Amino acid sequence: MTKENRTKGEQLFSGKLEYRLTNDFMFKAVLQRNETALRGLLCALLGMEPEMIKTVRIMNPIEIGKELGDKWMILDLKLEMNDNCIMDIEMQVLDEGDWPLRSLAYLSRSFDQLGKGDTYKKIKETIHIGILDFTPEGFPEKLYLDYYFYNFDTAHKYSDKMSIRVLQLNQLGRKEDEAEMPELYHWAQLFKAETWEEMRMLAEKNAAIRECVVTYKELSEDEKAQMLAEAREDYYRRQKGMELYAVEKGLKRGLEQGFQQGIEQGLQQGIEQGLQQGTQQTIVSMVEHAMQNLSLTLEQACEGLGVTVEAYQSAKNGQEFVDM
């Protein structure tokens, strides 16, 4: 690291970050600009020593200052490492319910790399890495997961050429994870950091994270980069807004068409799933949302959602659910 970079790193701002590194534009822009940071992240994700990475080449760079078009709506980072491994890294904060299929599609596209006349022996190892701020339905509640192709009965590995790795940022917090994989744990903390103070603390952990923080600071002062990062934040807001609108519209329509009919068309199913998962907050939030946004009494909201007032009050008090 140069003396200039060290000085810049010591002059970080204070307070809340305007954009976290879970912003996929900032994530890609930082790692594209700083190869030291990129190599450090790869070592943490793949359990490699720095000297094992001879070369790394980004195959789909973005041009900072150029408006993001449709082809950049998904800002994955595709790269080639050591001339023998193709890797696709994606930062994903919204759970759209399709992560397993989506990651398989990405992996398959990257694996299909042979040109005309090439033999299958020329196929390079292909890895898809998802850095997620959620846990997909049915996935283990672990910080880091790796998947290969195995025989179900014998555990025989079919091939080392294809694999999927998943870093679940929402699973941070276990001391054993920090003890077993400290570098990856600190990178996960960096992606979740919300303040400059957190970044400064993590920058002291290792040189690669420090380089990442320094480059993030440079981009945060770049007006063009700020505009593109804000465009991505606006995209996230619109996606969440559409989801909330769909829920509110479905709830209102169900109530307008008749409480029981609305339940039969899907509202009851959602509540039952929430209850089965043991989430007491689900019933409370649904009832209170109906009361506040549809001007219903407690009795009307409970009736419309197929819930007794007693069940709502029990959930509100954190007690066991009574029979519906």
N, C-alpha and C positions, 0 to 999 in steps of 0.2 A: 504494500500500500504506500502511496506517495505521501510525502509530508503535507502537501496541499490537501489531499483527501482527509488526512487525519485532522487537520485544522478545521476543515468544513464539518466533519463529523462532530466536533466538539461545540459547534455553533448551531446546534439544533434549536428549533423553536420550542415553545412551551404551550401547554394546553391541548385542546382536543384536535385530532387530525380532521382535516376537511374531507379526505377520502382515505379509507382503509385500503390495505393491500388486497383485500377481497374484491375490490373493484377490478374487474378483469382487464380493463385497459391499463391501469397503473401496474398491475401484476406483470403483464406482458411487456410493457414499455421499460420497466426497471430491469427485468432479466435480459431483455434484448440489448439494452445499453451496457450492462455491466456483466462481463463474462465471468469474473471472479465470483460474483454473487450466484450466478447460474450454476457454476461448477460446484459451489458449496451446497446448494440446494439438491443437486443431483446426487452428490455423495451421501447426503442425509437420507434421501428417499430410497436410494438403491443399496445402501450399506457399503459404499465403495470408499477406498482411500483416494486422496487427491491425485496421487501419481498414476492411478489406474485410468484416469481420463486424459487421453492424449490430445484429442481434438473434439471440438463441439461446434456444430454449424446450424444456425437457425434457418429453416427452410421456408418459413412464411413470415418474414419481417413486416412490421407495419411502419408506415411513414408518418411520424409525428408532425402534426400540422395539416395533414390531409384529412378531409371529412371521412368519417366512417361510413362506408357503403354497406349494402346488404350482405356482401360476402364476408364482412367483418362483424356481423351481428353476433357470431360466436367467436370469441377471441381466444382460441386455443393456441398453444405454443408448440409448433412442430419442429423437431430438430433431429440431427443425425450426430451420433456420438461414436468416435473412434472408427468411423467409416464402416461400422458393422452392426449398428443398432439404430433403428428408427423409433423415435419416441414422440408421443403426443401428450402434452400436459394441459389440463383444463381447470380453470378456477370456476366453480359453480356455486352460487349462493341461493338460488331459487330451486326449490324442490318441485319439479314439474311432473313428477310421478313416472318418469321414463328413463331414469338413469341407467339401469342395467342394460336395456336395449340400446340406448344411445352410446354407451361406452363400447359395446360389442360392435356397433356399426363403425365407430371410429377406428377401433382396432382392426377390423376386417379391411377397411379401406387402406389403411397404412400397410397392412401385411401384403396386399396385392400390389407388389412393386416390381414384378418381372417385366422386362422389355421383350420385344420380339426376338426369338432365338435364344433367350437366356435359359439356363437350366435351373431346376428347383434348388440346387445346391447354392445358388447365388442369393437366395432369400435371406434377408438380414433379420436379426432378432427384432421383434416389434413389441413395444410396451405402451400401454395407455395408462396415464396417471390422472386420476380425478382428485382434485383438492376441493372438498365439499364442505359447506357450512350447514350441513344437515346429515341425518342418517337415513338412507333410503329404506323404505318399508321392507321389513324382514331381514335387514342386515344386522350383523352382530354389533353390539354397542362397544366398539373398540376404537382406539385412536387411529390405528393403521392396519390395513388388511392387504394381503396379496393373494392373487388368484392365478392358478395355472390349470392346464388341462390334465386331469387325472382319471384313471380308471376307478370307478366308484367302489368296486369290490376289493381290489388289490392295492390301491393307492399308487399304481404304476404311473409315472409321469409320461404322458404321451409325447411331449416335446417341450424344450426350453425356449422355443422360438416365439411363443406368444404368451403374454401375461398382462394382467390388469392390477394396478395398485390403487388403493383408495385411502386418502388421508381425510378423516372426518373431524373437522375442526371443532364441531360441537361436542366432541367427546374429550376435550381437554379437561384436566383437573386431577388425574390419577397420579399419585406419587410414584407408583411402580413404573408407569410409562416414562416419566422423566428420568428415572434411574436406569431403565433398560435402553432407552434411545434418546439421550439428552439432546443431541444436535437436532434431530427431527422435532422433538418436543419444543425446542426454542424457536425453530422456524414456524411451527404451528402457532406459538404465542405471538410471533411477529405478525403473522397474517391476521390475527384477531385483535392486535393492538389498536386502541382507540385514542391514545394520547402520545405526544412527543416524549413524555417522561418514560412511558413503557418502551418506546423505541430506543431511547438512550440507554436504558438498562440492558436491553437485549443486545444492543450493539457492542456491549462489553463482553458478550459471551464468546464470540469468535470473529475472525477477520472477515469471513464471507458475509455474515449478517451485518457487520459494520459497513461493508461496501454497499450492501443492499440499501441500508438506511441512508447513506450518503447520497446515493443515486436517487432514491425516493425524494429526498429533500430538494435536489436539483430540479427534478421534474415538477415538484409541487410549486416551484417558483417560475415555471415556464408557462406563459399564458396560453399557448396552443395546447399544451398537455392538459392544463386545467380545463379547457373547453371540452376536450374529448372525454376526460374523466367525468365531468359533469353530465355529458351526454349519456354515459353509461349509467350514472346514478338516476337520471331521469327515466331511462329504460326500465330499471329495477322498480322505480316508483309506479310507473304506468302498469307494469305487469302485476304488482301487488294490488294496485287500485282496481284493475279489471277482475282479479280474483274476489276481492271484497264486494265489488259491485254485483258480480254473479251470485254470490251468496245472499246478499241483501235482496236482490231482485227475486231469487228463487223463494226466499222466505216470505216476502211480501205477496208474491203471486199465490203461493200455497195458502196463505191466510185469507187472501181475497176470494179464492175459489172454494173455501170451506176448510176448516181446520183438519178434519179427518182426511179429506181428499189430498190436501197438501202433504200431510204426513205420509200417506200411501205413495206419493210421487217422489219420495226421497228424503224428506226431513227426518223421519223416524229412523231410517237406516243410518244416517250420519250420527244421530244421537246414540243409537245402540252400539255403534262401533266405538264411540267415545267412552261409553260406560264399560264396555268389555275391556277396554284398555286401562280401566281403573282411573280415568281422569275425571275427578270430581269437578274440576274447574270448567269442564266442557258444558255441563248442564247449567251451571250458574251463569256463565258468560252468554249462553244462548238465550236463556230466559231474560236476563237483564238487557241484552241487546234488543230483543223484541219489545220490551217495555219502553226503552229509551227512544228507539228509532221509529216505532210504529204506534206510539202513544197508547199502549195497552196496559190494563191493570195486571197485577200479578196473577190473578186467577185466569184472565184471558190468555196471557202469554203461556202459562203452564198448560191450559187446555189445548191451545193451538199446537204446542209441541208434544202433547201426549204425555205430560209429566204431572204428577200430583204436586200440590203445594208443599206437602210434607216432604216429598223427595227433594224438592228444591231447597227447602229450609235445612234439611239434613246435610245436603251437599255444601250449603253455605257455611254450616257450622263445622264442616270437616268430619262429619260422622259417617257411619256406614250408610249406603243407599238402602232405602226401604223398597219393598216390592212396588213395581210400576202398575 
